[in-house]
Amino acid sequence: MSTGLTRGVTLSGLEGAVVDVEADVSLGLPAFTVTGLADTTVGEARDRIRAAASNAGVPLPSRRLTVNLSPAWMPKSGSAFDLPMVVALLAAAQEVPPSVRGVVHLGELSLDGAVKGVRGVLPCVRAAVDAGHRRIIVPAVNVREARLVEGAQVLGVHHLAEVVAFHRGELLLQPESEGPGDQPVRDELDLVDVAGQGEGRFALEVAAAGGHHLFLSGPPGAGKTMLAERLPGLLPPLPDDQALEVTSIASVMSSEAAPLGLLRRPPYVAMHHGVTMAAMVGGGSGRPSPGAVTAAHRGVLFLDEAPEFASHVLNSLRQPLESGTVTIGRTDRMLTFPARFQLVLAANPCPCGRAVGKGLGCTCTVNQRRGYLGRLAGPLLDRIDLQLSVPAVSRLELVEADPEPTAVVAARVAQARAVAAERYAGERWSLNGEVPPGRLRRGPLRPSRRATRLLDRTLDRGGVTLRGYDRVTRVAWTLADLAGHASPTSDDVDQALTLRGAAEVAA
């Protein structure tokens, strides 16, 4: 007999790598061996492949079958290797021509030969194109996602028999030429549903305009969760490069076969307080996978009842908040996942939630009250730009409130972001919340000494750390952009300090 060769793609985190799928059919007792550091999913493909090929009308010979995934040192995982493995074997058995070596195949096989959708097609196709392989066969359900990669000639198939007929020249598969389209945007929750909370609504606007983190503390039912849920609606649609990032992450992490199109809306991820650290920042045994901080990349991560989260889970957020990435280490490799998100924390004032005003209805002890919010470690809160109390809504606010809708506030946010983007043209950042600390303390981004008088006094008295000083300055720039000021005024800096909850220290 002979050997056959085609290509597949393996994923390591969010990055793909092209793999040579080699097959050999030789004399000997019937056997099927897979080599090349394949995981359990790939190894189990042997029985699926035999049944699928038989039901597609091209049964594999009763010989010794060997499939090698090269390079052998690179871990291989995922059911997407089903299709390239069976094509390589059919090439070795001379059922399809050797020209299959110039095609990348992705897809999982059913026992009846149907080609099922797989996750991670977008980063896989991107890796194939980057490696110089333009013709790619994918499951039909993944075609729309695969078309998002510029330069790829995507061919969609429903059944293994179609793949065989195509390679034999008996069937013509046309590359998709229509644009992939964007994912339809769902109806957003609107700010008109939030009664009262003028300061909270303003803090939400500031957070959206500058990409700042937010901490809301207040009694149950005050509207903390409602405010957090409406933050994504204030954010502008993602530009092409960021939309591709978010769609790639969704492709890898989605429980379905594929996203429906390019994801323009910033993601919103809300986690329960029982989440593990691996689920929050990524990890797991065997092949590390992304966590919630990566799922919320370029969007919002909301942690309700924040003090109920495990301390080590909360502290694991500190590094991603600073760097915008999270690195997972294993003995054989290091994986870095993107994690540039806006963090929104919400908390009650005490375990029972009634320690407001005079706190007469509170049943918590002094130690319980002190320890509850004390679970939010100082270093974590020091990284939160906006920290404010959300009071209970009064009957007067409920009756007389005439809140602005999301569309009106989002327009101001877009205008402020446009001003910041123009100011930072040519830089690697475009939001005030991402400006490096060193740039805030010198040059044109350094507010005047007169404007920072109260902030300087607060730093001297220990009301803010140096990190807090920089974050107040970032918020001051956002307030200036919203107000149309060329640079932060003393009112902008003082208001930024108030929104951080530290202004009273300098009084």
DRENBA-177237 format. One line per field, with one value per residue (C-alpha): x negated, y, z; residue number from 1. Coordinates in nm, 4 decimals. Example, Ala and Ser with C-alpha at 12.3 -4.5 7.8 and 13.67 -1.06 7.14 Angstrom:
BEGIN
xx <- [-1.2300,-1.3670]
yy <- [-0.4500,-0.1060]
zz <- [0.7800,0.7140]
seq <- [1,2]
//
This chain:
BEGIN
xx <- [0.0000,-0.1155,-0.1070,0.1245,0.0890,0.3251,0.3453,0.5375,0.5084,0.4657,0.5412,0.3211,0.5291,0.6556,0.3710,0.3817,0.0987,0.1099,0.0476,-0.0629,0.1677,-0.0206,0.1331,-0.0094,0.1778,-0.0415,-0.0123,0.0493,0.3221,0.6005,0.5052,0.5400,0.2638,0.2516,-0.0839,-0.1979,-0.0996,0.2759,0.5209,0.8086,1.0522,0.8229,0.7453,1.1134,1.1585,1.0464,1.3877,1.5733,1.3548,1.4026,1.7823,1.8062,1.5938,1.7957,2.1272,1.9934,1.9267,1.5452,1.4616,1.1065,0.9049,0.8648,0.4938,0.2589,0.3518,0.1163,0.1824,-0.0926,-0.0266,-0.3346,-0.5164,-0.5109,-0.6217,-0.3162,-0.0053,0.2965,0.6543,1.0114,1.2530,1.1701,0.8976,1.1580,1.1902,0.8192,0.7359,0.9899,0.8913,0.5232,0.6129,0.8240,0.5318,0.3034,0.5586,0.5676,0.9389,0.8669,0.5753,0.2534,0.3647,0.5448,0.2092,0.2792,0.6070,0.6718,0.9583,1.1538,1.4526,1.5929,1.7488,2.0698,2.0952,2.3146,2.0509,2.2063,1.9555,2.0438,1.9499,1.6554,1.5439,1.2496,1.2878,1.2099,0.8630,0.7938,0.8696,0.6680,0.3685,0.4033,0.4101,0.1138,-0.0776,-0.0026,0.2839,0.5771,0.8119,0.9939,1.2791,1.4985,1.8383,2.1246,2.2414,1.8987,1.8798,2.0087,1.7580,1.4682,1.5481,1.4501,1.0835,0.9658,0.7937,0.9437,1.1145,1.3733,1.5577,1.8463,1.9522,2.2302,2.1080,1.7853,1.9179,1.9124,1.5457,1.4537,1.6511,1.4894,1.1356,1.2171,1.3425,1.6999,1.8472,1.7833,1.7739,1.7838,1.5968,1.8357,1.8220,2.0817,1.9755,2.0021,2.2246,2.2361,2.4003,2.7493,2.7509,3.0009,3.2341,3.0434,3.1745,3.2493,3.1540,3.5103,3.5924,3.3654,3.5512,3.3563,2.9851,2.8631,2.5098,2.5034,2.6194,2.3530,2.0845,2.1999,2.1635,1.8139,1.7165,1.8387,1.6698,1.3267,1.3224,1.3064,1.3767,1.6729,1.7703,2.1304,2.2280,2.5829,2.8851,3.0713,3.3113,3.1380,3.0587,2.6930,2.7495,2.9773,2.7060,2.4370,2.6525,2.7005,2.3318,2.2764,2.5568,2.3569,2.0449,1.9979,1.9796,1.6398,1.4096,1.3033,0.9854,1.1493,1.4602,1.2410,1.0738,1.4075,1.5486,1.2387,1.2811,1.6499,1.5616,1.3297,1.5480,1.8973,2.1035,2.2495,2.0837,2.0078,2.1015,2.3538,2.1326,1.8943,1.9658,1.9794,2.1447,1.9036,1.9590,2.1226,2.0278,2.1910,2.0406,2.1941,2.0003,1.9367,1.7022,1.3602,1.0351,0.9837,1.3276,1.2522,0.9039,0.8603,0.6824,0.7957,0.6208,0.4647,0.5229,0.5735,0.8820,0.9789,1.1858,1.4434,1.1907,1.1151,1.4815,1.5355,1.2439,1.3349,1.6551,1.7861,1.7269,1.9884,1.9474,2.2635,2.2409,1.8646,1.7769,1.9270,1.6585,1.3600,1.0720,0.8223,1.0653,1.1003,0.7260,0.6623,0.8188,0.5481,0.2912,0.5347,0.6709,0.3220,0.1840,0.4940,0.3743,0.3647,0.0900,0.1546,-0.1547,-0.1934,-0.5030,-0.5187,-0.3916,-0.2789,0.0452,0.1400,0.5043,0.6352,0.8270,0.8856,1.2285,1.4207,1.4823,1.8053,1.8395,2.1589,2.2007,2.4486,2.3327,2.3432,2.4476,2.8140,2.8071,2.9870,2.6942,2.8054,2.8827,2.8909,2.8875,3.1704,3.2964,2.9544,2.9121,2.5370,2.2754,2.0026,1.7469,1.9746,2.0173,1.6465,1.5437,1.7980,1.6611,1.3165,1.3180,1.2614,0.8855,0.7425,0.5133,0.8170,1.0260,0.7236,0.7544,1.1213,1.1486,1.5058,1.6356,1.9688,2.2638,2.6007,2.8801,3.2298,3.4738,3.7283,4.0953,4.0424,3.7709,3.9936,4.2845,4.1043,3.8104,3.7749,3.4488,3.2566,3.2711,2.9625,2.9403,2.8983,2.6285,2.4541,2.4258,2.2369,2.0165,1.9346,1.8476,1.6173,1.4476,1.3944,1.2193,0.9945,0.9169,0.8113,0.5878,0.4224,0.3896,0.0777,0.0650,0.1373,0.4350,0.7458,0.9219,0.8364,0.8617,0.5717,0.3186,-0.0131,-0.0817,-0.4086,-0.2355,0.0095,-0.2653,-0.4599,-0.4098,-0.0792,0.1301,0.0152,0.2933,0.1861,0.0699,0.3598,0.6059,0.4555,0.4252,0.6866,0.5617,0.2039,0.3206,0.5141,0.2011,-0.0041,0.2518,0.2683,0.6176,0.5005,0.2020,-0.0134,0.1880,0.5053,0.3574,0.3080,0.6568,0.8147,0.6202,0.7567,1.1121,1.0475,0.9535,1.2773,1.4784,1.2994,1.3866,1.7524,1.7601,1.5740,1.2661,0.9282,0.7650,0.8874,0.9871,0.9815,1.3530,1.2871,1.0135,1.2172,1.5191,1.3002,1.1761,1.5343,1.6342,1.3514,1.4860,1.1643,1.2397,1.3314,0.9792,0.8429,1.1095]
yy <- [0.0000,0.3650,0.6722,0.9723,1.3275,1.6153,1.8946,1.9678,2.2335,2.1995,2.4689,2.5649,2.8063,3.0532,2.9989,2.7476,2.5505,2.3563,1.9831,1.7385,1.4368,1.1409,0.7980,0.4593,0.1472,-0.1640,-0.5406,-0.7025,-0.7871,-0.5267,-0.2495,0.1253,0.3248,0.7032,0.8595,1.2155,1.3130,1.2901,1.3247,1.0898,1.2623,1.2109,0.8543,0.7645,0.8769,0.5356,0.3734,0.6806,0.6931,0.3273,0.3473,0.6829,0.5676,0.2472,0.4354,0.6875,0.4092,0.4142,0.1530,0.1477,-0.1618,-0.4399,-0.3706,-0.2175,0.1532,0.4096,0.7823,1.0196,1.3790,1.5912,1.7641,1.4810,1.6987,1.9264,1.8168,1.7490,1.7645,1.7929,1.6028,1.8297,1.5769,1.3180,1.4543,1.5016,1.1591,0.9767,1.1762,1.0906,0.7227,0.7291,0.8901,0.6141,0.3576,0.5400,0.6156,0.9890,1.1521,1.2779,1.6376,1.6308,1.7339,2.0900,2.1165,2.1758,1.9689,2.0405,1.8451,1.5792,1.2661,1.0947,0.7189,0.7643,0.9801,1.3207,1.6021,1.7770,2.1255,2.1891,2.4674,2.6980,2.7099,3.0824,3.0681,2.7396,2.8919,3.2008,2.9811,2.7881,3.1053,3.2511,2.9314,2.9681,2.7180,2.8964,2.6110,2.4798,2.2302,2.2803,2.1545,2.3395,2.4807,2.6441,2.8081,3.1481,3.1641,3.0476,3.3165,3.5825,3.5130,3.7215,3.5231,3.1841,2.9746,2.8045,2.4937,2.3672,2.0003,1.8039,1.4480,1.2559,1.1328,1.4967,1.5303,1.2116,1.3136,1.6589,1.5228,1.2719,1.5545,1.4222,1.7160,2.0889,2.2772,2.6515,2.8795,3.1066,3.4570,3.6467,3.8520,3.6815,3.9472,4.0539,3.8722,4.0194,4.2478,4.1501,4.4070,4.5753,4.6460,5.0170,5.2712,5.4024,5.0973,5.2214,5.4474,5.7212,5.6526,5.9714,5.9308,5.5637,5.6371,5.9065,5.6681,5.4137,5.6759,5.7646,5.3969,5.3406,5.6538,5.5781,5.2001,5.2257,4.9584,5.0121,4.9088,4.9577,4.9155,4.9456,4.7693,4.4918,4.6181,4.9529,4.8779,4.7668,4.4685,4.6669,4.9276,4.6668,4.4848,4.8055,4.8941,4.6901,4.8872,5.2088,5.0708,5.1325,4.8413,4.6748,4.7679,4.4934,4.3832,4.3640,4.1979,3.9240,3.8762,3.8413,3.6113,3.3883,3.3558,3.2762,3.0183,2.8355,2.8671,2.8346,2.5299,2.5352,2.4544,2.8124,3.1786,3.3026,3.5843,3.8585,3.9642,4.3437,4.3811,4.3807,4.0632,4.0623,3.7849,3.7517,3.4890,3.3168,3.3491,2.9742,2.9955,2.8293,3.0065,2.7909,2.8926,3.2584,3.3041,2.9824,2.6530,2.3003,1.9660,1.8523,2.1198,2.4597,2.6460,3.0159,3.1417,3.4116,3.6956,3.5898,3.5370,3.9002,4.0316,4.3727,4.3667,4.3563,4.1077,4.1452,3.9915,4.0316,3.9768,4.0196,3.9532,3.6036,3.5053,3.3124,3.5430,3.3642,3.3916,3.7674,3.8134,3.6253,3.9235,4.1645,4.0712,4.0636,4.4043,4.5521,4.3683,4.2829,3.9232,3.6083,3.3462,2.9816,2.7747,2.3989,2.1790,2.1548,2.4961,2.8473,2.9823,3.3504,3.4484,3.8025,3.9522,4.3239,4.3702,4.6162,4.4806,4.5696,4.4616,4.4858,4.4281,4.4752,4.6852,4.3791,4.0108,4.0877,4.3943,4.6307,4.8282,5.1518,5.4846,5.4261,5.0523,4.9859,4.6866,4.5228,4.1933,4.1597,4.1970,4.4585,4.1928,4.0519,4.3936,4.4655,4.1291,4.1219,4.4047,4.3254,4.0201,4.2587,4.2974,4.6469,4.5738,4.4678,4.7737,4.9935,4.8881,4.9949,5.3462,5.4280,5.3334,5.4649,5.3906,5.3198,5.4249,5.2824,5.4515,5.6821,5.6999,6.0531,5.9332,5.6486,5.8798,6.1823,6.0156,6.0805,5.8973,5.9285,5.6264,5.4254,5.5709,5.9277,5.8345,5.6076,5.9023,6.1050,5.8047,5.7665,6.1353,6.1209,5.8085,5.9786,6.2717,6.0323,5.8271,6.1419,6.2441,5.9015,5.8600,5.6567,5.5052,5.1403,5.2449,5.4517,5.4727,5.6804,5.3713,5.2102,5.4950,5.3813,5.5445,5.7015,5.8963,6.0442,6.1956,6.3781,6.5494,6.6769,6.4203,6.5590,6.7856,7.1190,7.1447,7.3754,7.1161,6.8374,7.0373,6.8340,6.5078,6.5878,6.6615,6.3335,6.1449,6.3148,6.2145,5.8536,5.8797,5.7277,5.5202,5.6117,5.3627,5.5299,5.8686,5.7500,5.6039,5.9272,6.1101,5.8735,5.9335,6.3091,6.2893,6.1032,6.3677,6.6353,6.4569,6.4320,6.7994,6.9188,7.0452,7.0474,6.9085,6.8184,7.1141,7.1223,7.0399,6.7350,6.6065,6.6748,6.4969,6.2007,6.1854,6.1930,5.9107,5.7077,5.7720,5.9306,6.3040,6.3202,6.2182,6.5499,6.7614]
zz <- [0.0000,0.0359,0.2571,0.2571,0.3847,0.4574,0.7157,1.0325,1.3039,1.6791,1.9359,2.2276,2.4278,2.1679,1.9212,1.6369,1.4794,1.1515,1.1904,0.9205,0.9335,0.7877,0.7317,0.6386,0.5275,0.5418,0.5482,0.8833,1.1256,1.1345,1.3775,1.4082,1.5793,1.6369,1.7283,1.7842,2.1405,2.0805,2.3677,2.4513,2.2154,1.9175,2.0187,2.0403,1.6788,1.5544,1.5943,1.4689,1.1584,1.0667,1.0996,0.9182,0.6255,0.5902,0.5959,0.3435,0.0935,0.1251,0.3909,0.5210,0.4302,0.6880,0.7227,0.9724,0.9820,1.1317,1.1661,1.2775,1.3824,1.3185,1.4822,1.7354,2.0295,2.0075,2.2061,1.9822,2.1040,1.9839,1.7645,1.4660,1.3726,1.2687,0.9158,0.8318,0.9748,0.7597,0.4487,0.5024,0.5416,0.2241,0.0408,0.1669,0.0457,-0.2915,-0.2550,-0.3023,-0.4924,-0.3243,-0.3895,-0.0511,0.0986,-0.0140,0.1775,0.5482,0.6908,1.0101,1.1364,1.3665,1.2193,1.3186,1.2844,0.9760,0.8068,0.8760,0.9372,1.2634,1.3731,1.6036,1.8322,1.7647,1.3859,1.3623,1.5260,1.3412,1.0012,1.0876,1.1787,0.8523,0.6404,0.8307,0.7521,0.3807,0.3502,0.1912,0.0923,0.3976,0.4267,0.7344,0.8535,0.6872,1.0210,1.0683,0.7251,0.8330,1.1140,0.8943,0.6354,0.8875,0.8075,0.5142,0.2408,0.3254,0.0561,0.2725,0.1525,0.3635,0.3706,0.5365,0.4869,0.4375,0.1014,-0.0214,0.0790,-0.1085,-0.4182,-0.4155,-0.4012,-0.6772,-0.8968,-0.8958,-0.6988,-0.7206,-0.3896,-0.4409,-0.1975,-0.0119,-0.1563,0.0444,0.3431,0.6803,0.8343,1.1955,1.4816,1.5330,1.8381,2.1022,2.2546,2.5359,2.8820,2.9007,3.1645,3.1705,3.3820,3.6622,3.9051,4.0770,4.1374,3.9717,4.1068,4.0161,3.6626,3.6268,3.7559,3.4972,3.2236,3.3415,3.3587,3.0019,2.8650,3.0097,3.0483,3.4285,3.6899,3.9239,4.2770,4.3951,4.7595,4.8875,5.0349,4.8530,4.5879,4.5396,4.1754,4.1789,3.9519,3.7195,3.6747,3.6047,3.3501,3.1531,3.1234,2.8003,2.6325,2.6861,2.5191,2.1450,1.8990,1.8802,1.5892,1.3479,1.5261,1.8680,1.7255,1.5766,1.9157,2.0918,1.8235,1.8408,2.2165,2.1766,1.9122,2.1515,2.4618,2.3124,2.4046,2.0524,1.7224,1.6253,1.6636,1.4093,1.2885,1.3922,1.7513,1.7653,2.1056,2.4031,2.6073,2.9493,3.1925,3.5369,3.7681,4.0715,4.3957,4.4042,4.1041,4.1310,4.0536,3.7428,3.6141,3.6892,3.5411,3.3421,3.3928,3.4549,3.4352,3.1100,2.8488,3.0212,2.9033,2.9281,3.2214,3.2846,3.2623,2.9049,2.8186,2.9290,2.7183,2.5697,2.7736,3.1302,3.4132,3.6885,4.0338,4.2406,4.6174,4.5788,4.9477,4.9114,4.6592,4.7922,4.8812,4.6577,4.3644,4.4124,4.4576,4.1333,3.9510,4.0594,3.7951,3.4988,3.6013,3.5652,3.2631,3.0591,3.0252,3.2371,3.2118,3.3005,3.3699,3.3307,3.3426,2.9632,2.8510,2.9369,2.7914,2.7904,2.7445,2.6800,2.9720,2.9188,3.0743,3.2882,3.6373,3.8174,4.1805,4.3851,4.7581,5.0400,5.3367,5.5654,5.5538,5.6220,5.3947,5.6344,5.7761,5.6100,5.7702,6.1440,6.0812,6.3282,6.1287,6.1021,6.2876,6.2230,6.4935,6.4695,6.3797,6.1105,5.9530,5.9704,5.8335,5.5515,5.3385,5.4751,5.2501,4.9613,5.0044,4.9912,4.6935,4.4880,4.5770,4.5099,4.1456,4.1249,3.9802,4.0871,4.4323,4.5497,4.7708,4.6078,4.8465,4.8585,4.6197,4.7856,4.6921,4.5583,4.3196,4.2066,4.1229,3.9827,3.8106,3.4366,3.3581,3.0338,2.8037,2.7176,2.3656,2.4952,2.7453,2.4926,2.2511,2.5134,2.5854,2.2159,2.1896,2.4930,2.3588,2.0232,2.1961,2.3888,2.0771,1.8916,2.1818,2.1921,1.8139,1.7397,2.0889,2.1713,2.3849,2.3137,2.6532,2.9586,3.1763,2.9844,2.9939,3.1529,3.4920,3.3795,3.1033,3.3558,3.5696,3.3009,2.9692,2.8318,3.0249,3.3617,3.4989,3.6369,3.9988,4.0676,3.9422,4.1544,4.4770,4.6679,4.5195,4.6237,4.9776,4.9853,4.8800,5.1519,5.4167,5.3016,5.1544,4.8259,4.7216,4.4255,4.2200,4.3418,4.2502,3.8921,3.8714,3.9964,3.7255,3.4613,3.5793,3.5795,3.2116,3.1400,3.3254,3.1240,2.7984,2.8991,2.9959,2.6864,2.8748,2.7008,3.0175,3.3674,3.5815,3.9598,3.9567,3.7378,3.9688,4.2827,4.1359,4.0366,4.3937,4.5221,4.2876,4.4367,4.7866,4.9129,4.9069,5.2758,5.3781,5.2523,5.4177]
seq <- [1,2,3,4,5,6,7,8,9,10,11,12,13,14,15,16,17,18,19,20,21,22,23,24,25,26,27,28,29,30,31,32,33,34,35,36,37,38,39,40,41,42,43,44,45,46,47,48,49,50,51,52,53,54,55,56,57,58,59,60,61,62,63,64,65,66,67,68,69,70,71,72,73,74,75,76,77,78,79,80,81,82,83,84,85,86,87,88,89,90,91,92,93,94,95,96,97,98,99,100,101,102,103,104,105,106,107,108,109,110,111,112,113,114,115,116,117,118,119,120,121,122,123,124,125,126,127,128,129,130,131,132,133,134,135,136,137,138,139,140,141,142,143,144,145,146,147,148,149,150,151,152,153,154,155,156,157,158,159,160,161,162,163,164,165,166,167,168,169,170,171,172,173,174,175,176,177,178,179,180,181,182,183,184,185,186,187,188,189,190,191,192,193,194,195,196,197,198,199,200,201,202,203,204,205,206,207,208,209,210,211,212,213,214,215,216,217,218,219,220,221,222,223,224,225,226,227,228,229,230,231,232,233,234,235,236,237,238,239,240,241,242,243,244,245,246,247,248,249,250,251,252,253,254,255,256,257,258,259,260,261,262,263,264,265,266,267,268,269,270,271,272,273,274,275,276,277,278,279,280,281,282,283,284,285,286,287,288,289,290,291,292,293,294,295,296,297,298,299,300,301,302,303,304,305,306,307,308,309,310,311,312,313,314,315,316,317,318,319,320,321,322,323,324,325,326,327,328,329,330,331,332,333,334,335,336,337,338,339,340,341,342,343,344,345,346,347,348,349,350,351,352,353,354,355,356,357,358,359,360,361,362,363,364,365,366,367,368,369,370,371,372,373,374,375,376,377,378,379,380,381,382,383,384,385,386,387,388,389,390,391,392,393,394,395,396,397,398,399,400,401,402,403,404,405,406,407,408,409,410,411,412,413,414,415,416,417,418,419,420,421,422,423,424,425,426,427,428,429,430,431,432,433,434,435,436,437,438,439,440,441,442,443,444,445,446,447,448,449,450,451,452,453,454,455,456,457,458,459,460,461,462,463,464,465,466,467,468,469,470,471,472,473,474,475,476,477,478,479,480,481,482,483,484,485,486,487,488,489,490,491,492,493,494,495,496,497,498,499,500,501,502,503,504,505,506,507]
//
